[in-house]
Amino acid sequence: MFEQQKFLIEIELIWNQILSEVQTLIHQEPVLIGLYYSCILNQKDFSSALSYILSTKLGNEIVSTISIRDIIDKIYSSNNLVILSAIKDIQAIYRRDPVIKCYSIPLLYLKEFHALQSYRISHYLWNTGRRELAIYFQNRISVVFSVDIHPASVVGNGIILDHATGIVIGGITTIKNDTSSLSTLDDTGYVKKVNYPIINEEVIIGAGAKILGNIEVGSNVKINAGSIVLASVPPNSIVSGIFVK
């Protein structure tokens, strides 16, 4: 009960901060007033704003924005953990990305945040047996955001997919909390074998890196840009170049 109350207070604090930021932004850039009202000021709370933003991006002439939003709203109302993950992700961006100075920027503009939150919807659908719809969401995420995350993947909280374009997270990949990634995490291509990586807490994965196969990356590892990781990496390590057994 205490954790539930703490969670609700945390959401309310961030939402109030976003409202305050947007009120200031209206005066700084009045040409965007329609955006600020549609996405933030006309919404009743954080989850409502997020569902509105995601649905306007994922909806199309085949599955309407209204239908997508209804799906998202029902998931948010039935499972607080999905919204908790979104809050932790937006906090991670705010705290760890030196370019981001306010909470409203990820919510309004950052496609890496939008792609990750859309994945969380597809993951929920996958785990509740609606796998065709989950795959449809995966396809829309790939088309709209250029990010391909399989809905069966397990992605923790406090995640940053920095810039996001071209990121692939395959199959049953596991990414634990507080990881930052600009890279591909996938299997080795062999059939009928579990070949997906496990990424532990507080890992930083540089741009263009490839982490492939049934391997585990330990906590607090830094994988430099362009590296290819084909073997398990011990905790507290730095990887550069091609890392093999």
MDAnalysis code that builds the backbone (N, CA, C; Angstrom):
import MDAnalysis as mda
import numpy as np

u = mda.Universe.empty(735, n_residues=245, atom_resindex=np.repeat(np.arange(245), 3), trajectory=True)
u.add_TopologyAttr("name", ["N", "CA", "C"] * 245)
u.add_TopologyAttr("resid", np.arange(1, 246))
u.add_TopologyAttr("resname", ["MET", "PHE", "GLU", "GLN", "GLN", "LYS", "PHE", "LEU", "ILE", "GLU", "ILE", "GLU", "LEU", "ILE", "TRP", "ASN", "GLN", "ILE", "LEU", "SER", "GLU", "VAL", "GLN", "THR", "LEU", "ILE", "HIS", "GLN", "GLU", "PRO", "VAL", "LEU", "ILE", "GLY", "LEU", "TYR", "TYR", "SER", "CYS", "ILE", "LEU", "ASN", "GLN", "LYS", "ASP", "PHE", "SER", "SER", "ALA", "LEU", "SER", "TYR", "ILE", "LEU", "SER", "THR", "LYS", "LEU", "GLY", "ASN", "GLU", "ILE", "VAL", "SER", "THR", "ILE", "SER", "ILE", "ARG", "ASP", "ILE", "ILE", "ASP", "LYS", "ILE", "TYR", "SER", "SER", "ASN", "ASN", "LEU", "VAL", "ILE", "LEU", "SER", "ALA", "ILE", "LYS", "ASP", "ILE", "GLN", "ALA", "ILE", "TYR", "ARG", "ARG", "ASP", "PRO", "VAL", "ILE", "LYS", "CYS", "TYR", "SER", "ILE", "PRO", "LEU", "LEU", "TYR", "LEU", "LYS", "GLU", "PHE", "HIS", "ALA", "LEU", "GLN", "SER", "TYR", "ARG", "ILE", "SER", "HIS", "TYR", "LEU", "TRP", "ASN", "THR", "GLY", "ARG", "ARG", "GLU", "LEU", "ALA", "ILE", "TYR", "PHE", "GLN", "ASN", "ARG", "ILE", "SER", "VAL", "VAL", "PHE", "SER", "VAL", "ASP", "ILE", "HIS", "PRO", "ALA", "SER", "VAL", "VAL", "GLY", "ASN", "GLY", "ILE", "ILE", "LEU", "ASP", "HIS", "ALA", "THR", "GLY", "ILE", "VAL", "ILE", "GLY", "GLY", "ILE", "THR", "THR", "ILE", "LYS", "ASN", "ASP", "THR", "SER", "SER", "LEU", "SER", "THR", "LEU", "ASP", "ASP", "THR", "GLY", "TYR", "VAL", "LYS", "LYS", "VAL", "ASN", "TYR", "PRO", "ILE", "ILE", "ASN", "GLU", "GLU", "VAL", "ILE", "ILE", "GLY", "ALA", "GLY", "ALA", "LYS", "ILE", "LEU", "GLY", "ASN", "ILE", "GLU", "VAL", "GLY", "SER", "ASN", "VAL", "LYS", "ILE", "ASN", "ALA", "GLY", "SER", "ILE", "VAL", "LEU", "ALA", "SER", "VAL", "PRO", "PRO", "ASN", "SER", "ILE", "VAL", "SER", "GLY", "ILE", "PHE", "VAL", "LYS"])
u.atoms.positions = np.array([
    [0.831, -1.197, 0.000],
    [0.000, 0.000, 0.000],
    [0.874, 1.260, 0.000],
    [1.922, 1.239, 0.809],
    [2.837, 2.385, 0.877],
    [3.506, 2.609, -0.466],
    [3.967, 1.526, -1.120],
    [4.618, 1.636, -2.417],
    [3.659, 2.200, -3.466],
    [2.387, 1.783, -3.389],
    [1.385, 2.301, -4.316],
    [1.211, 3.807, -4.151],
    [1.129, 4.256, -2.906],
    [0.977, 5.687, -2.647],
    [2.207, 6.467, -3.106],
    [3.375, 5.911, -2.848],
    [4.621, 6.546, -3.277],
    [4.661, 6.679, -4.789],
    [4.236, 5.648, -5.473],
    [4.198, 5.634, -6.927],
    [3.259, 6.717, -7.459],
    [2.068, 6.814, -6.875],
    [1.095, 7.815, -7.318],
    [1.592, 9.237, -7.076],
    [2.253, 9.439, -5.953],
    [2.815, 10.762, -5.649],
    [3.904, 11.120, -6.651],
    [4.740, 10.140, -7.000],
    [5.831, 10.364, -7.952],
    [5.285, 10.776, -9.317],
    [4.246, 10.090, -9.771],
    [3.619, 10.436, -11.048],
    [3.056, 11.848, -11.003],
    [2.380, 12.168, -9.911],
    [1.747, 13.486, -9.782],
    [2.795, 14.601, -9.780],
    [3.914, 14.371, -9.121],
    [4.973, 15.378, -9.079],
    [5.538, 15.650, -10.470],
    [5.793, 14.590, -11.215],
    [6.343, 14.763, -12.559],
    [5.322, 15.408, -13.482],
    [4.061, 15.004, -13.365],
    [3.020, 15.599, -14.190],
    [2.880, 17.100, -13.899],
    [2.899, 17.467, -12.645],
    [2.807, 18.893, -12.288],
    [4.010, 19.663, -12.814],
    [5.175, 19.025, -12.790],
    [6.371, 19.672, -13.337],
    [6.225, 19.891, -14.844],
    [5.681, 18.888, -15.538],
    [5.469, 19.014, -16.980],
    [4.477, 20.134, -17.286],
    [3.400, 20.211, -16.523],
    [2.418, 21.286, -16.706],
    [3.066, 22.655, -16.521],
    [3.908, 22.773, -15.517],
    [4.597, 24.036, -15.258],
    [5.544, 24.391, -16.410],
    [6.282, 23.394, -16.901],
    [7.194, 23.628, -18.018],
    [6.454, 24.113, -19.257],
    [5.327, 23.475, -19.540],
    [4.572, 23.816, -20.748],
    [3.979, 25.217, -20.651],
    [3.545, 25.611, -19.465],
    [3.041, 26.972, -19.293],
    [4.121, 28.000, -19.627],
    [5.337, 27.706, -19.260],
    [6.457, 28.589, -19.597],
    [6.762, 28.552, -21.094],
    [6.715, 27.347, -21.675],
    [7.038, 27.191, -23.091],
    [6.048, 27.905, -23.997],
    [4.798, 27.986, -23.573],
    [3.783, 28.684, -24.360],
    [4.200, 30.131, -24.617],
    [4.751, 30.766, -23.607],
    [5.174, 32.158, -23.743],
    [6.466, 32.274, -24.557],
    [7.310, 31.255, -24.479],
    [8.568, 31.293, -25.226],
    [8.365, 31.016, -26.714],
    [7.420, 30.124, -27.032],
    [7.201, 29.736, -28.423],
    [5.709, 29.565, -28.687],
    [4.977, 30.680, -28.822],
    [3.520, 30.613, -28.978],
    [3.051, 29.895, -30.231],
    [3.911, 29.745, -31.245],
    [3.496, 29.038, -32.457],
    [3.174, 27.564, -32.164],
    [3.704, 27.047, -31.057],
    [3.464, 25.653, -30.690],
    [2.325, 25.490, -29.679],
    [1.527, 26.515, -29.514],
    [0.479, 26.464, -28.496],
    [-0.506, 25.326, -28.750],
    [-0.804, 25.057, -30.023],
    [-1.716, 23.958, -30.342],
    [-1.168, 22.613, -29.900],
    [0.123, 22.412, -30.111],
    [0.782, 21.185, -29.667],
    [0.713, 21.042, -28.152],
    [1.035, 22.132, -27.444],
    [1.056, 22.072, -25.983],
    [-0.322, 21.778, -25.410],
    [-1.349, 22.377, -25.988],
    [-2.700, 22.117, -25.496],
    [-3.169, 20.704, -25.843],
    [-2.952, 20.281, -27.083],
    [-3.429, 18.955, -27.497],
    [-2.769, 17.835, -26.700],
    [-1.454, 17.934, -26.558],
    [-0.697, 16.830, -25.958],
    [-0.644, 16.881, -24.433],
    [-0.705, 18.080, -23.857],
    [-0.487, 18.213, -22.417],
    [-1.666, 18.873, -21.706],
    [-1.951, 20.102, -22.037],
    [-2.881, 20.894, -21.221],
    [-4.319, 20.412, -21.322],
    [-4.691, 19.772, -22.421],
    [-6.042, 19.223, -22.543],
    [-6.170, 17.807, -21.989],
    [-5.073, 17.263, -21.468],
    [-5.082, 15.902, -20.931],
    [-5.197, 15.943, -19.405],
    [-5.829, 14.945, -18.836],
    [-6.138, 14.990, -17.405],
    [-4.973, 14.568, -16.520],
    [-4.053, 13.741, -17.064],
    [-2.925, 13.284, -16.252],
    [-1.825, 12.760, -17.171],
    [-0.747, 12.262, -16.563],
    [0.412, 11.802, -17.336],
    [0.050, 10.649, -18.268],
    [-0.672, 9.661, -17.762],
    [-1.007, 8.500, -18.590],
    [-1.896, 8.898, -19.760],
    [-2.809, 9.832, -19.531],
    [-3.668, 10.305, -20.606],
    [-2.861, 11.026, -21.680],
    [-1.919, 11.854, -21.261],
    [-1.066, 12.557, -22.216],
    [-0.222, 11.572, -23.023],
    [0.352, 10.583, -22.347],
    [1.199, 9.612, -23.033],
    [0.394, 8.777, -24.019],
    [-0.796, 8.346, -23.627],
    [-1.620, 7.545, -24.536],
    [-2.038, 8.367, -25.748],
    [-2.313, 9.662, -25.541],
    [-2.670, 10.534, -26.663],
    [-1.499, 10.653, -27.642],
    [-0.314, 10.908, -27.120],
    [0.861, 11.093, -27.975],
    [1.188, 9.818, -28.740],
    [1.183, 8.674, -28.052],
    [1.514, 7.415, -28.717],
    [0.482, 7.049, -29.773],
    [-0.789, 7.238, -29.452],
    [-1.835, 6.846, -30.396],
    [-1.829, 7.707, -31.648],
    [-1.514, 8.992, -31.515],
    [-1.457, 9.844, -32.706],
    [-0.306, 9.445, -33.622],
    [0.733, 8.854, -33.058],
    [1.866, 8.412, -33.867],
    [1.651, 7.018, -34.449],
    [0.999, 6.137, -33.703],
    [0.855, 4.743, -34.133],
    [-0.400, 4.484, -34.958],
    [-1.413, 5.326, -34.802],
    [-2.646, 5.128, -35.543],
    [-2.469, 5.408, -37.028],
    [-3.298, 4.771, -37.846],
    [-3.292, 5.016, -39.290],
    [-4.675, 4.711, -39.854],
    [-4.786, 4.647, -41.187],
    [-6.092, 4.426, -41.798],
    [-6.595, 2.994, -41.620],
    [-5.716, 2.081, -41.228],
    [-6.123, 0.686, -41.028],
    [-6.623, 0.468, -39.605],
    [-5.812, 0.852, -38.628],
    [-6.224, 0.812, -37.216],
    [-6.157, 2.249, -36.712],
    [-7.307, 2.803, -36.403],
    [-7.408, 4.244, -36.159],
    [-6.705, 4.677, -34.877],
    [-6.435, 5.957, -34.818],
    [-5.878, 6.559, -33.607],
    [-6.782, 6.305, -32.406],
    [-8.092, 6.404, -32.613],
    [-9.047, 6.179, -31.521],
    [-8.942, 4.749, -31.002],
    [-8.840, 3.773, -31.899],
    [-8.726, 2.368, -31.484],
    [-7.428, 2.115, -30.733],
    [-6.328, 2.679, -31.244],
    [-5.038, 2.513, -30.573],
    [-5.080, 3.133, -29.182],
    [-5.671, 4.307, -29.084],
    [-5.719, 4.967, -27.782],
    [-6.571, 4.169, -26.798],
    [-7.655, 3.595, -27.271],
    [-8.503, 2.788, -26.394],
    [-7.726, 1.591, -25.842],
    [-6.929, 0.957, -26.690],
    [-6.094, -0.173, -26.239],
    [-5.105, 0.285, -25.172],
    [-4.425, 1.387, -25.445],
    [-3.412, 1.883, -24.511],
    [-4.043, 2.302, -23.192],
    [-5.155, 3.036, -23.247],
    [-5.820, 3.496, -22.023],
    [-6.245, 2.325, -21.144],
    [-6.744, 1.267, -21.756],
    [-7.187, 0.095, -20.982],
    [-5.997, -0.584, -20.293],
    [-4.871, -0.632, -20.987],
    [-3.682, -1.228, -20.376],
    [-3.182, -0.369, -19.223],
    [-3.141, 0.948, -19.420],
    [-2.684, 1.839, -18.367],
    [-3.590, 1.775, -17.138],
    [-4.887, 1.637, -17.346],
    [-5.820, 1.607, -16.211],
    [-5.798, 0.278, -15.478],
    [-5.348, -0.776, -16.161],
    [-5.366, -2.102, -15.534],
    [-4.024, -2.521, -14.954],
    [-2.948, -1.808, -15.318],
    [-1.615, -2.223, -14.856],
    [-0.748, -0.994, -14.601],
    [-0.617, -0.614, -13.354],
    [0.188, 0.547, -12.980],
    [1.666, 0.380, -13.303],
    [2.122, -0.875, -13.409],
    [3.545, -1.102, -13.652],
    [3.984, -0.560, -15.010],
    [3.077, -0.538, -15.981],
    [3.430, -0.018, -17.297],
    [3.699, 1.484, -17.209],
    [2.867, 2.196, -16.472],
    [3.079, 3.628, -16.277],
    [4.299, 3.883, -15.395],
    [4.505, 3.041, -14.381],
    [5.688, 3.178, -13.530],
    [6.958, 3.069, -14.367],
    [6.973, 2.139, -15.320],
    [8.127, 2.003, -16.206],
    [8.345, 3.270, -17.018],
    [7.256, 3.859, -17.510],
    [7.363, 5.104, -18.283],
    [7.946, 6.229, -17.430],
    [7.496, 6.313, -16.183],
    [8.011, 7.347, -15.276],
    [9.503, 7.152, -15.032],
    [9.916, 5.918, -14.791],
    [11.334, 5.649, -14.536],
    [12.175, 5.915, -15.783],
    [11.617, 5.649, -16.952],
    [12.343, 5.928, -18.195],
    [12.525, 7.427, -18.401],
    [11.471, 8.186, -18.158],
    [11.576, 9.633, -18.364],
    [12.510, 10.261, -17.327],
    [12.516, 9.712, -16.111],
    [13.466, 10.183, -15.099],
    [14.900, 9.861, -15.506],
    [15.115, 8.687, -16.099],
    [16.458, 8.296, -16.533],
    [16.984, 9.248, -17.593],
    [16.138, 9.606, -18.553],
    [16.551, 10.542, -19.599],
    [16.904, 11.893, -18.984],
    [16.052, 12.354, -18.082],
    [16.266, 13.657, -17.449],
    [17.570, 13.685, -16.637],
    [17.863, 12.594, -15.943],
    [19.020, 12.566, -15.048],
    [20.326, 12.252, -15.760],
    [20.269, 11.445, -16.825],
    [21.497, 10.931, -17.425],
    [21.843, 11.536, -18.777],
    [20.909, 12.218, -19.404],
    [21.200, 12.855, -20.678],
    [21.436, 14.343, -20.433],
    [22.665, 14.818, -20.577],
    [22.975, 16.215, -20.227],
    [22.278, 17.233, -21.117],
    [21.779, 16.818, -22.276],
    [21.108, 17.739, -23.190],
    [19.677, 18.051, -22.730],
    [19.075, 17.112, -21.990],
    [17.669, 17.235, -21.603],
    [17.567, 18.003, -20.289],
    [16.879, 19.139, -20.332],
    [16.772, 20.019, -19.169],
    [15.376, 20.011, -18.541],
    [14.412, 19.317, -19.160],
    [13.065, 19.290, -18.595],
    [12.363, 17.988, -18.973],
    [11.338, 17.636, -18.207],
    [10.611, 16.388, -18.425],
    [9.740, 16.434, -19.672],
    [9.303, 17.609, -20.064],
    [8.376, 17.711, -21.191],
    [9.032, 17.340, -22.524],
    [10.344, 17.493, -22.643],
    [11.025, 17.202, -23.907],
    [10.900, 15.724, -24.290],
    [11.250, 14.761, -23.414],
    [11.059, 13.359, -23.794],
    [9.605, 13.028, -24.113],
    [8.689, 13.535, -23.295],
    [7.277, 13.212, -23.499],
    [6.774, 13.725, -24.841],
    [7.168, 14.922, -25.210],
    [6.655, 15.530, -26.433],
    [7.409, 15.101, -27.694],
    [8.724, 14.932, -27.599],
    [9.526, 14.897, -28.813],
    [10.411, 13.672, -29.030],
    [10.866, 13.014, -27.986],
    [11.931, 12.024, -28.175],
    [11.374, 10.685, -28.643],
    [11.721, 10.318, -29.867],
    [11.164, 9.083, -30.409],
    [11.704, 7.849, -29.692],
    [12.902, 7.964, -29.086],
    [13.390, 6.822, -28.310],
    [12.486, 6.533, -27.118],
    [11.966, 7.578, -26.497],
    [11.021, 7.410, -25.394],
    [9.692, 6.872, -25.915],
    [9.218, 7.429, -27.025],
    [7.954, 6.971, -27.603],
    [8.045, 5.505, -28.043],
    [9.158, 5.135, -28.677],
    [9.324, 3.750, -29.125],
    [9.336, 2.787, -27.946],
    [10.034, 3.160, -26.886],
    [10.132, 2.293, -25.716],
    [8.771, 2.121, -25.044],
    [8.017, 3.211, -24.916],
    [6.705, 3.101, -24.287],
    [5.731, 2.327, -25.181],
    [5.872, 2.455, -26.485],
    [5.042, 1.659, -27.397],
    [5.394, 0.177, -27.277],
    [6.706, -0.121, -27.163],
    [7.110, -1.509, -26.910],
    [6.455, -2.048, -25.648],
    [6.383, -1.241, -24.595],
    [5.812, -1.720, -23.332],
    [4.345, -2.113, -23.520],
    [3.639, -1.440, -24.418],
    [2.269, -1.841, -24.747],
    [2.274, -3.186, -25.466],
    [3.146, -3.336, -26.454],
    [3.206, -4.603, -27.199],
    [3.624, -5.757, -26.295],
    [4.525, -5.496, -25.351],
    [4.970, -6.536, -24.415],
    [3.816, -6.994, -23.516],
    [3.030, -6.035, -23.048],
    [1.859, -6.376, -22.232],
    [0.879, -7.219, -23.052],
    [0.629, -6.823, -24.285],
    [-0.289, -7.586, -25.148],
    [0.234, -8.997, -25.383],
    [1.538, -9.111, -25.605],
    [2.157, -10.424, -25.828],
    [1.960, -11.332, -24.609],
    [2.187, -10.777, -23.439],
    [2.106, -11.578, -22.211],
    [0.676, -11.901, -21.797],
    [-0.300, -11.190, -22.349],
    [-1.703, -11.471, -22.027],
    [-2.401, -12.221, -23.152],
    [-1.629, -12.796, -24.072],
    [-2.177, -13.679, -25.085],
    [-2.650, -13.027, -26.371],
    [-2.495, -11.721, -26.485],
    [-2.940, -11.014, -27.701],
    [-1.738, -10.813, -28.633],
    [-1.208, -11.915, -29.095],
    [0.088, -11.875, -29.765],
    [0.017, -11.316, -31.179],
    [-1.070, -11.517, -31.879],
    [-1.193, -10.901, -33.202],
    [-1.191, -9.380, -33.094],
    [-1.917, -8.863, -32.103],
    [-1.948, -7.414, -31.904],
    [-0.578, -6.905, -31.446],
    [0.113, -7.698, -30.623],
    [1.458, -7.327, -30.180],
    [2.410, -7.207, -31.373],
    [2.328, -8.153, -32.312],
    [3.173, -8.112, -33.500],
    [2.801, -6.917, -34.380],
    [1.504, -6.599, -34.428],
    [1.085, -5.412, -35.185],
    [1.725, -4.156, -34.595],
    [1.708, -4.052, -33.268],
    [2.358, -2.912, -32.617],
    [3.853, -2.901, -32.928],
    [4.495, -4.063, -32.898],
    [5.915, -4.128, -33.227],
    [6.174, -3.562, -34.621],
    [5.323, -3.945, -35.571],
    [5.472, -3.440, -36.933],
    [5.310, -1.930, -37.005],
    [4.305, -1.399, -36.312],
    [4.081, 0.045, -36.336],
    [5.239, 0.794, -35.671],
    [5.782, 0.241, -34.584],
    [6.937, 0.857, -33.927],
    [8.117, 0.917, -34.887],
    [8.333, -0.175, -35.622],
    [9.442, -0.223, -36.578],
    [9.252, 0.781, -37.700],
    [8.036, 0.871, -38.228],
    [7.755, 1.784, -39.343],
    [7.846, 3.239, -38.903],
    [7.254, 3.548, -37.750],
    [7.144, 4.944, -37.313],
    [8.439, 5.462, -36.701],
    [9.103, 4.617, -35.882],
    [10.249, 5.096, -35.106],
    [11.594, 4.536, -35.576],
    [11.590, 3.608, -36.545],
    [12.825, 2.939, -37.003],
    [13.524, 2.211, -35.858],
    [12.721, 1.623, -34.989],
    [13.210, 0.831, -33.853],
    [12.461, -0.492, -33.864],
    [13.185, -1.597, -33.791],
    [12.539, -2.912, -33.853],
    [12.779, -3.655, -32.543],
    [11.750, -3.731, -31.711],
    [11.840, -4.427, -30.426],
    [10.798, -5.530, -30.419],
    [11.239, -6.756, -30.337],
    [10.278, -7.870, -30.305],
    [9.477, -7.810, -29.008],
    [8.158, -7.995, -29.071],
    [7.337, -7.885, -27.863],
    [7.630, -8.930, -26.797],
    [8.311, -10.017, -27.157],
    [8.686, -11.012, -26.147],
    [9.920, -10.613, -25.355],
    [10.664, -9.624, -25.836],
    [11.838, -9.154, -25.102],
    [11.431, -8.610, -23.738],
    [12.338, -8.735, -22.777],
    [12.090, -8.240, -21.422],
    [13.011, -7.046, -21.185],
    [12.420, -5.867, -21.063],
    [13.192, -4.636, -20.901],
    [12.833, -4.015, -19.561],
    [13.846, -3.752, -18.739],
    [13.618, -3.233, -17.395],
    [13.234, -1.769, -17.385],
    [13.419, -1.129, -16.244],
    [13.048, 0.268, -16.042],
    [14.279, 1.176, -16.079],
    [14.036, 2.466, -16.279],
    [15.138, 3.423, -16.310],
    [16.033, 3.229, -17.508],
    [15.428, 2.934, -18.662],
    [16.163, 2.611, -19.883],
    [16.242, 3.835, -20.794],
    [17.407, 4.046, -21.396],
    [17.579, 5.062, -22.425],
    [17.983, 4.371, -23.729],
    [17.174, 4.568, -24.779],
    [17.555, 4.137, -26.122],
    [17.976, 5.397, -26.875],
    [19.176, 5.829, -26.643],
    [19.605, 7.158, -27.078],
    [19.539, 7.289, -28.601],
    [18.789, 8.249, -29.083],
    [18.550, 8.523, -30.505],
    [17.721, 7.423, -31.174],
    [17.975, 6.177, -30.870],
    [17.107, 5.039, -31.170],
    [17.165, 4.529, -32.606],
    [17.371, 5.366, -33.597],
    [17.275, 4.930, -34.990],
    [18.149, 3.712, -35.255],
    [17.526, 2.646, -35.763],
    [18.245, 1.435, -36.128],
    [18.453, 0.442, -35.007],
    [17.992, 0.748, -33.810],
    [18.149, -0.202, -32.706],
    [17.275, -1.430, -32.948],
    [17.862, -2.607, -32.748],
    [17.135, -3.874, -32.850],
    [17.315, -4.635, -31.549],
    [16.190, -5.021, -30.934],
    [16.212, -5.852, -29.724],
    [15.358, -7.070, -30.037],
    [16.008, -8.194, -30.187],
    [15.325, -9.354, -30.741],
    [14.767, -10.300, -29.704],
    [13.862, -11.133, -30.189],
    [13.318, -12.299, -29.524],
    [13.137, -12.218, -28.038],
    [13.879, -13.032, -27.311],
    [13.748, -13.089, -25.850],
    [14.955, -12.445, -25.170],
    [15.464, -11.403, -25.769],
    [16.523, -10.609, -25.134],
    [16.029, -10.064, -23.800],
    [16.911, -10.024, -22.811],
    [16.600, -9.430, -21.509],
    [17.533, -8.255, -21.260],
    [16.943, -7.108, -20.970],
    [17.715, -5.914, -20.605],
    [17.252, -5.480, -19.230],
    [18.158, -5.458, -18.267],
    [17.786, -5.117, -16.906],
    [17.856, -3.603, -16.694],
    [17.601, -3.175, -15.472],
    [17.356, -1.752, -15.190],
    [18.564, -0.861, -15.451],
    [18.247, 0.407, -15.788],
    [19.227, 1.502, -15.841],
    [20.308, 1.304, -16.890],
    [19.915, 0.747, -18.028],
    [20.840, 0.543, -19.141],
    [20.618, 1.616, -20.204],
    [21.706, 2.036, -20.855],
    [21.627, 2.959, -21.985],
    [22.157, 2.249, -23.221],
    [21.409, 2.340, -24.338],
    [21.789, 1.585, -25.523],
    [21.566, 2.390, -26.793],
    [22.488, 2.234, -27.752],
    [22.333, 2.800, -29.089],
    [22.569, 1.692, -30.117],
    [22.222, 0.461, -29.823],
    [22.802, -0.652, -30.544],
    [21.831, -1.774, -30.857],
    [22.400, -2.855, -31.418],
    [21.643, -4.050, -31.774],
    [21.903, -5.156, -30.765],
    [20.821, -5.749, -30.273],
    [20.924, -6.883, -29.363],
    [20.038, -7.978, -29.932],
    [20.668, -9.062, -30.423],
    [19.878, -10.029, -31.167],
    [20.507, -11.411, -31.042],
    [19.870, -12.389, -31.748],
    [20.399, -13.748, -31.708],
    [21.480, -13.919, -32.766],
    [22.027, -15.139, -32.846],
    [23.102, -15.403, -33.799],
    [22.581, -15.953, -35.114],
    [21.280, -16.141, -35.202],
    [20.700, -16.601, -36.450],
    [20.503, -18.096, -36.538],
    [20.974, -18.856, -35.553],
    [20.775, -20.291, -35.587],
    [19.333, -20.630, -35.241],
    [18.830, -21.674, -35.840],
    [17.433, -22.054, -35.664],
    [17.287, -23.013, -34.481],
    [16.149, -22.896, -33.800],
    [15.765, -23.822, -32.725],
    [16.776, -23.854, -31.584],
    [17.254, -22.687, -31.221],
    [18.192, -22.605, -30.108],
    [18.043, -21.238, -29.460],
    [18.156, -21.192, -28.132],
    [18.068, -19.907, -27.448],
    [19.398, -19.187, -27.603],
    [19.389, -18.088, -28.332],
    [20.638, -17.408, -28.664],
    [20.586, -15.918, -28.354],
    [19.769, -15.513, -27.406],
    [19.583, -14.097, -27.143],
    [20.349, -13.649, -25.904],
    [20.872, -12.433, -25.940],
    [21.704, -11.962, -24.826],
    [20.898, -11.505, -23.617],
    [21.586, -11.476, -22.490],
    [21.077, -10.886, -21.256],
    [21.988, -9.713, -20.908],
    [21.389, -8.545, -20.726],
    [22.132, -7.339, -20.389],
    [21.777, -6.967, -18.956],
    [22.759, -6.949, -18.079],
    [22.494, -6.657, -16.670],
    [22.436, -5.152, -16.409],
    [22.326, -4.789, -15.129],
    [22.056, -3.407, -14.740],
    [23.214, -2.463, -15.074],
    [22.825, -1.218, -15.389],
    [23.763, -0.087, -15.527],
    [24.834, -0.335, -16.584],
    [24.422, -0.923, -17.694],
    [25.311, -1.135, -18.830],
    [25.146, 0.031, -19.802],
    [26.253, 0.483, -20.381],
    [26.225, 1.510, -21.417],
    [26.727, 0.878, -22.713],
    [25.887, 0.941, -23.748],
    [26.204, 0.311, -25.027],
    [26.321, 1.404, -26.081],
    [27.508, 1.561, -26.646],
    [27.772, 2.643, -27.573],
    [27.132, 2.456, -28.929],
    [27.123, 3.536, -29.714],
    [26.487, 3.553, -31.029],
    [27.090, 2.507, -31.957],
    [26.216, 1.754, -32.641],
    [26.658, 0.799, -33.640],
    [27.191, -0.510, -33.099],
    [27.215, -0.676, -31.780],
    [27.684, -1.939, -31.210],
    [26.690, -3.052, -31.521],
    [27.199, -4.277, -31.621],
    [26.365, -5.459, -31.853],
    [26.633, -6.458, -30.746],
    [25.577, -6.879, -30.070],
    [25.693, -7.883, -29.004],
    [24.853, -9.071, -29.437],
    [25.514, -10.175, -29.766],
    [24.841, -11.268, -30.455],
    [25.045, -12.585, -29.731],
    [23.947, -13.331, -29.580],
    [24.052, -14.696, -29.109],
    [23.642, -14.919, -27.672],
    [23.805, -16.152, -27.248],
    [23.415, -16.593, -25.911],
    [24.529, -16.239, -24.928],
    [24.667, -14.930, -24.644],
    [25.738, -14.446, -23.784],
    [25.151, -13.503, -22.744],
    [25.951, -13.202, -21.734],
    [25.508, -12.306, -20.666],
    [26.518, -11.183, -20.484],
    [26.006, -9.971, -20.458],
    [26.841, -8.801, -20.196],
    [26.640, -8.402, -18.743],
    [27.718, -8.410, -17.956],
    [27.622, -8.139, -16.529],
    [27.262, -6.702, -16.212],
    [26.948, -6.459, -14.965],
    [26.557, -5.126, -14.519],
    [27.716, -4.133, -14.662],
    [27.351, -2.885, -14.908],
    [28.314, -1.778, -14.947],
    [29.398, -1.980, -16.008],
    [28.997, -2.526, -17.144],
    [29.905, -2.709, -18.275],
    [29.716, -1.561, -19.250],
    [30.797, -1.113, -19.876],
    [30.732, -0.133, -20.945],
    [31.218, -0.788, -22.232],
    [30.359, -0.787, -23.250],
    [30.695, -1.353, -24.551],
    [30.844, -0.188, -25.524],
    [32.046, 0.010, -25.999],
    [32.323, 1.181, -26.825],
    [31.677, 1.079, -28.202],
    [31.501, 2.230, -28.831],
    [30.834, 2.317, -30.128],
    [31.503, 1.416, -31.153],
    [30.676, 0.732, -31.957],
    [31.165, -0.098, -33.036],
    [31.667, -1.467, -32.622],
    [31.631, -1.783, -31.343],
    [32.139, -3.079, -30.880],
    [31.197, -4.212, -31.309],
    [31.770, -5.402, -31.445],
    [30.994, -6.616, -31.711],
    [31.257, -7.573, -30.567],
    [30.201, -7.915, -29.829],
    [30.341, -8.740, -28.623],
    [29.723, -10.100, -28.895],
    [30.574, -11.140, -28.876],
    [30.149, -12.506, -29.176],
    [30.391, -13.451, -28.014],
    [30.793, -12.910, -26.870],
    [31.052, -13.726, -25.684],
    [30.602, -12.963, -24.453],
    [30.351, -13.684, -23.371],
    [29.911, -13.049, -22.130],
    [30.986, -12.103, -21.602],
    [30.522, -11.000, -21.012],
    [31.423, -9.963, -20.515],
    [31.282, -9.888, -19.000],
    [32.398, -9.966, -18.259],
    [32.306, -9.888, -16.801],
    [31.912, -8.499, -16.332],
    [31.361, -8.390, -15.134],
    [30.964, -7.078, -14.605],
    [32.138, -6.102, -14.542],
    [31.804, -4.822, -14.588],
    [32.771, -3.730, -14.390],
    [33.889, -3.734, -15.439],
    [33.531, -4.101, -16.670],
    [34.521, -4.164, -17.740],
    [34.256, -3.103, -18.792],
    [35.266, -2.864, -19.633],
    [35.122, -2.018, -20.812],
    [35.483, -2.860, -22.036],
    [34.606, -2.819, -23.038],
    [34.801, -3.624, -24.237],
    [35.004, -2.696, -25.425],
    [36.042, -2.974, -26.219],
    [36.286, -2.258, -27.459],
    [36.611, -3.262, -28.550],
    [36.157, -2.990, -29.764],
    [36.473, -3.859, -30.886],
    [35.652, -5.139, -30.877],
    [36.267, -6.227, -31.319],
    [35.579, -7.526, -31.379],
    [35.906, -8.315, -30.127],
    [34.885, -8.710, -29.399],
    [35.070, -9.431, -28.126],
    [34.547, -10.844, -28.315],
    [35.460, -11.839, -28.319],
    [35.084, -13.237, -28.520],
    [35.745, -14.076, -27.442],
    [35.335, -15.338, -27.392],
    [35.915, -16.247, -26.394],
    [37.369, -16.529, -26.720],
])
